[in-house]
Amino acid sequence: MAPISSSTELAEKISWYSALLLALMLVLSCCESAQSHDDEIMVGLLKKGAIKKPCDEIYVVREGETLQTISEKCGDPYIVEENPHIHDPDDVFPGLVIKITPFNYR
């Protein structure tokens, strides 16, 4: 038997690594398309109103809102405790910036 040259061994190793890399890229591309499909479904549900998005962490009070209505809307029963700049809960006005932490994220 003739000994296998080192260049042939190197070529075989490179071809195996290339095949593994190609297989890995194929698997990852399948996972990525599944993730983007899941994102499309979530966006569709949000637009239809099937899923209620919690309020942003920074919330600007609108006309006619009270801390009670904001608390119910955003799911944060501790608005006053988290916002030390609110001295009187009845003195809430449009444009007031408050921090919101929904209760289910605590």
SULTA-V941167 format. One record per pair of residues at least 12 apart in sequence whose ideal C-beta (glycine too) atoms are under 10 Angstrom apart, sorted by sequence separation. I is the first residue (numbers start at 1). J is the second residue. D is the distance in whole Angstrom. If there is no record, write none. Layout:
i,j,d
I,J,D
I,J,D
//
This chain:
i,j,d
67,79,5
85,97,9
86,98,7
67,80,7
79,92,9
83,96,9
85,98,8
59,73,9
83,97,9
85,99,10
55,70,8
59,74,7
83,98,5
84,99,10
67,83,9
82,98,8
83,99,6
57,74,10
59,76,9
82,99,5
83,100,9
55,73,7
56,74,9
80,98,9
82,100,8
54,73,9
55,74,4
67,86,8
79,98,6
82,101,6
54,74,6
55,75,8
59,79,9
79,99,8
52,73,9
54,75,6
55,76,8
68,89,9
79,100,7
52,74,10
54,76,9
67,89,5
70,92,8
76,98,9
78,100,10
79,101,9
52,75,9
66,89,8
67,90,8
69,92,10
76,99,9
78,101,7
59,83,10
66,90,8
67,91,10
68,92,10
74,98,9
76,100,5
67,92,6
75,100,9
76,101,6
77,102,10
78,103,8
66,92,6
70,96,10
74,100,5
75,101,9
76,102,6
77,103,6
65,92,7
73,100,9
74,101,9
75,102,4
76,103,6
65,93,10
70,98,7
74,102,6
75,103,5
76,104,10
78,106,9
65,94,8
67,96,10
71,100,9
74,103,9
75,104,6
76,105,9
63,93,9
64,94,8
70,100,8
75,105,9
76,106,9
61,92,6
63,94,5
65,96,9
67,98,8
61,93,7
62,94,6
63,95,9
71,103,9
61,94,6
62,95,9
60,94,8
61,95,7
62,96,10
60,95,6
61,96,4
60,96,7
61,97,8
59,96,9
60,97,6
61,98,7
59,97,7
60,98,8
58,97,6
59,98,5
58,98,8
59,99,8
57,98,10
58,99,7
59,100,5
57,99,6
58,100,7
55,98,10
56,99,10
57,100,6
56,100,7
57,101,7
55,100,5
57,102,9
54,100,8
55,101,10
54,101,9
55,102,7
54,102,4
57,105,10
54,103,9
54,104,8
54,105,8
//
